[in-house]
């Protein structure tokens, strides 16, 4: 299962009980933290996110509303006797900043902390359960979006067919991996005769802070769900352009042109007390648009 829980959906300044950017991407029991704005730890407690399950943290860029909560979280892990390895991905000089903060506090961590510097489009994680890739976005400073993809699950066994062809239990794992079975007399039992193709893995793309830029489309094409910032209503396109941000209809146009299935919108400016108009404007261009609301888990 692939799901996204929103911890923070506001832009630079916390306001109206909205918090800076942070999300938890859950893939097959793994919790991956996407950005870590101020207040992320409190939001994890509020929404019962198990910090002990977090193995990877991805920081899109070094504006404070996207990473000022990181050093506190790293320190809390240690105070709670965290043992699992933690991998942090982000632009340079994130490692230098965090290590300096830990050094001046004379902090010794209880777990291995690994930094991975992002310097361009790359495959960041590739294991048996999921992949994570990054791509550059068009923001005021170096900034990256991320694509999270479930690995295709093993093929499902058709119990009746397996019994019919008298395939031994010891060969079941090979069947799940797509292998044909050869009988003792040399007959080939085709894999697709006795198995069912598993559901294709889902894809979620976090498009990070960016002004309207169609060059990101190839990276998010046909995704099951994307998150795209909508800092302003569409009547403030000039302001959005000047500040390297996007508007409601611009985010929706990216979703439409990328042929994605669902659009989540967030990173709302603190000038707006209510959010209904954001959703209304986005839906005028891309009907399957939805507000990224704090505390809500969206199944991809």
C-alpha positions in Angstrom: 0.0 0.0 0.0 1.1 3.5 -0.8 -0.3 6.4 1.2 0.5 10.0 2.1 -0.3 11.7 5.4 -0.1 15.5 5.5 1.6 17.0 8.5 2.0 20.5 7.3 0.3 22.3 4.3 1.2 26.0 4.8 3.9 28.1 3.3 6.7 30.0 5.1 4.8 31.3 8.2 2.6 29.1 10.4 -0.9 30.5 10.4 -4.6 29.6 11.0 -3.5 26.4 12.7 -1.7 25.4 9.5 2.0 24.3 9.6 5.0 24.4 7.3 5.5 21.6 4.8 5.9 18.1 6.0 4.4 14.7 4.8 4.8 11.1 5.6 4.9 8.7 2.6 4.0 5.1 3.7 5.0 2.3 1.5 4.5 -1.3 2.6 5.0 -0.5 6.2 7.9 1.9 5.7 7.5 5.6 6.8 9.4 8.1 4.6 9.4 11.7 5.7 9.1 14.3 3.0 10.4 17.7 4.2 10.5 18.6 7.9 9.2 22.1 8.6 9.0 23.6 12.1 6.5 21.7 14.2 6.8 18.4 12.4 7.5 16.4 15.6 4.3 17.8 17.3 2.3 16.9 14.2 3.6 13.4 14.3 2.4 13.0 17.9 -0.9 14.6 17.0 -1.6 12.2 14.2 0.0 9.1 15.7 2.9 8.7 13.3 5.4 6.2 14.6 8.7 7.9 14.5 10.5 4.6 15.1 9.3 3.5 11.6 11.0 6.4 9.8 14.0 5.2 7.9 14.5 7.9 5.2 14.0 11.7 5.2 14.0 13.7 2.0 14.5 17.5 2.1 13.5 19.3 -1.0 15.4 22.5 -0.5 17.0 24.7 2.2 14.3 27.3 2.8 13.6 27.1 6.5 9.9 26.1 6.3 11.0 22.9 4.7 13.8 21.8 7.1 13.9 23.8 10.3 12.4 20.9 12.2 15.0 18.4 11.1 17.7 18.8 13.7 15.1 18.6 16.5 13.8 15.4 15.1 17.2 13.9 14.7 18.0 14.8 18.3 14.7 13.4 19.6 15.4 10.1 17.9 18.5 9.8 19.9 16.8 10.8 23.2 14.3 8.1 22.6 17.1 5.6 22.1 16.4 5.1 18.4 18.6 2.3 16.9 17.6 2.0 13.3 19.8 3.6 10.6 18.5 7.0 9.3 19.2 8.2 5.8 18.8 11.9 5.1 18.7 13.1 1.5 19.0 16.8 0.6 20.9 19.5 -1.2 24.3 20.7 -0.1 25.1 22.1 2.5 22.4 20.3 4.5 24.9 17.9 6.0 27.3 20.7 7.1 24.4 22.6 8.8 23.0 19.7 10.7 26.5 18.4 11.8 27.4 21.8 13.0 24.3 22.0 15.1 25.0 18.6 16.6 28.6 19.4 17.2 28.0 22.7 19.1 25.5 20.8 21.3 28.0 18.0 21.9 25.4 15.5 20.7 26.2 11.8 20.4 23.6 9.9 18.5 22.4 6.5 19.5 22.0 5.4 15.9 23.8 5.6 12.5 23.0 8.8 10.6 23.8 8.8 6.9 23.7 12.0 4.7 23.2 11.7 0.9 23.8 14.9 -1.0 21.6 15.6 -4.0 23.2 17.4 -6.9 20.9 16.6 -9.8 18.3 14.2 -11.2 19.0 10.8 -9.7 17.8 7.4 -8.5 18.1 7.8 -4.7 16.7 4.6 -3.3 16.1 1.2 -5.0 15.2 -1.7 -2.8 12.9 -4.7 -3.0 9.8 -2.7 -1.9 10.2 0.8 -3.5 12.2 3.3 -5.5 12.7 7.0 -5.0 13.9 9.3 -7.7 14.5 13.1 -7.6 14.2 15.8 -10.2 15.0 19.5 -10.3 12.2 22.1 -9.9 12.2 25.8 -10.8 12.5 27.6 -7.5 14.5 30.6 -6.2 17.2 28.3 -4.8 18.3 24.7 -5.6 15.2 22.6 -5.1 14.1 19.0 -5.9 10.9 17.1 -6.3 10.7 13.4 -5.6 8.9 10.4 -7.1 8.0 7.5 -4.9 7.2 4.2 -6.7 6.0 0.9 -5.3 7.7 -2.2 -6.7 5.5 -4.5 -8.6 4.4 -7.3 -6.3 5.1 -11.0 -7.0 2.7 -12.9 -9.2 -0.3 -14.4 -7.4 -0.7 -18.2 -7.4 -3.9 -19.8 -8.8 -4.4 -22.6 -6.3 -6.7 -24.7 -8.5 -4.4 -24.5 -11.5 -1.3 -25.4 -9.4 -3.2 -28.4 -8.0 -4.3 -29.4 -11.5 -0.7 -29.4 -12.9 0.7 -31.0 -9.7 3.3 -28.4 -9.1 5.3 -29.0 -5.8 5.2 -26.5 -3.0 9.0 -26.1 -3.3 8.6 -24.3 -6.6 6.0 -21.7 -5.5 8.5 -18.9 -5.0 9.9 -19.4 -8.5 6.3 -19.2 -9.8 5.8 -15.9 -8.0 8.9 -14.6 -9.7 7.6 -15.5 -13.1 9.4 -18.7 -13.9 7.9 -21.6 -15.9 7.8 -25.1 -14.4 9.3 -28.1 -16.1 7.9 -31.5 -15.2 10.0 -34.6 -14.7 9.1 -35.8 -18.3 10.2 -32.4 -19.8 6.8 -30.8 -20.2 6.8 -27.0 -19.8 4.0 -25.5 -17.6 3.8 -21.9 -18.6 3.8 -19.4 -15.7 0.8 -17.6 -16.9 -1.2 -20.8 -16.8 -0.9 -21.1 -13.1 -0.4 -17.5 -11.8 -2.2 -14.2 -12.0 -0.3 -10.9 -12.7 0.0 -8.8 -9.5 -1.3 -5.2 -9.4 1.2 -2.7 -10.8 2.9 -0.6 -8.1 1.5 2.9 -7.5 3.4 6.2 -8.0 3.3 9.4 -6.0 5.2 12.5 -7.0 6.0 15.4 -4.6 6.6 18.4 -6.9 8.1 20.7 -4.2 8.3 24.5 -4.4 8.3 25.7 -8.0 6.9 28.2 -10.4 4.9 27.0 -13.4 7.4 24.9 -15.3 6.4 22.2 -17.8 9.8 20.7 -17.8 8.8 18.6 -14.7 6.1 16.9 -16.6 8.2 14.0 -18.0 9.2 13.1 -14.4 5.6 12.9 -13.1 3.8 11.7 -16.3 0.9 9.3 -15.6 1.5 9.3 -11.8 -1.3 7.9 -9.7 -1.2 11.0 -7.5 0.9 14.2 -7.3 1.3 17.0 -4.8 1.9 20.4 -6.4 2.2 23.7 -4.5 -0.5 26.3 -5.0 0.8 29.2 -2.9 -1.6 31.8 -4.4 -5.0 32.1 -6.0 -4.8 32.5 -9.8 -5.4 36.3 -9.8 -1.9 36.6 -8.3 0.0 34.9 -11.1 2.5 37.8 -11.4 3.3 37.6 -7.7 3.7 33.8 -7.9 6.1 34.2 -10.9 8.2 36.8 -9.1 8.5 34.6 -6.0 9.0 31.3 -7.9 5.7 29.8 -6.8 2.6 28.6 -8.5 -1.1 29.3 -8.5 -4.2 27.1 -8.3 -4.8 26.8 -12.0 -1.2 26.5 -12.9 -0.8 23.4 -10.6 -4.0 22.0 -12.1 -2.6 22.6 -15.6 0.5 20.6 -14.8 -1.6 17.8 -13.5 -3.7 17.8 -16.7 -0.8 17.9 -19.1 1.0 15.2 -17.1 -2.1 12.9 -17.3 -2.0 12.1 -13.6 -4.9 10.5 -11.8 -5.2 12.8 -8.8 -3.8 16.2 -7.7 -3.2 17.3 -4.1 -2.6 21.0 -3.6 -0.8 22.7 -0.7 1.8 25.2 0.5 -0.9 27.8 1.0 0.1 31.4 1.6 -0.6 32.8 5.1 -2.5 35.6 3.6 -5.5 33.3 3.1 -7.5 32.3 6.2 -9.7 29.8 4.3 -8.9 27.3 1.6 -12.1 26.5 -0.3 -11.3 28.8 -3.2 -8.0 27.0 -3.8 -9.8 23.8 -4.5 -12.5 25.4 -6.5 -10.1 27.1 -8.9 -8.0 24.0 -9.3 -11.0 21.9 -10.1 -12.0 24.3 -12.9 -9.0 23.0 -14.8 -8.4 19.5 -13.3 -11.6 18.1 -11.6 -9.8 15.5 -9.5 -8.0 18.1 -7.4 -8.2 18.0 -3.6 -6.8 20.1 -0.7 -3.9 18.5 1.1 -5.4 18.8 4.6 -3.3 18.3 7.7 -3.9 15.0 9.5 -5.5 13.3 6.5 -4.0 10.2 5.0 -4.5 9.9 1.2 -4.3 6.5 -0.3 -2.6 6.5 -3.7 
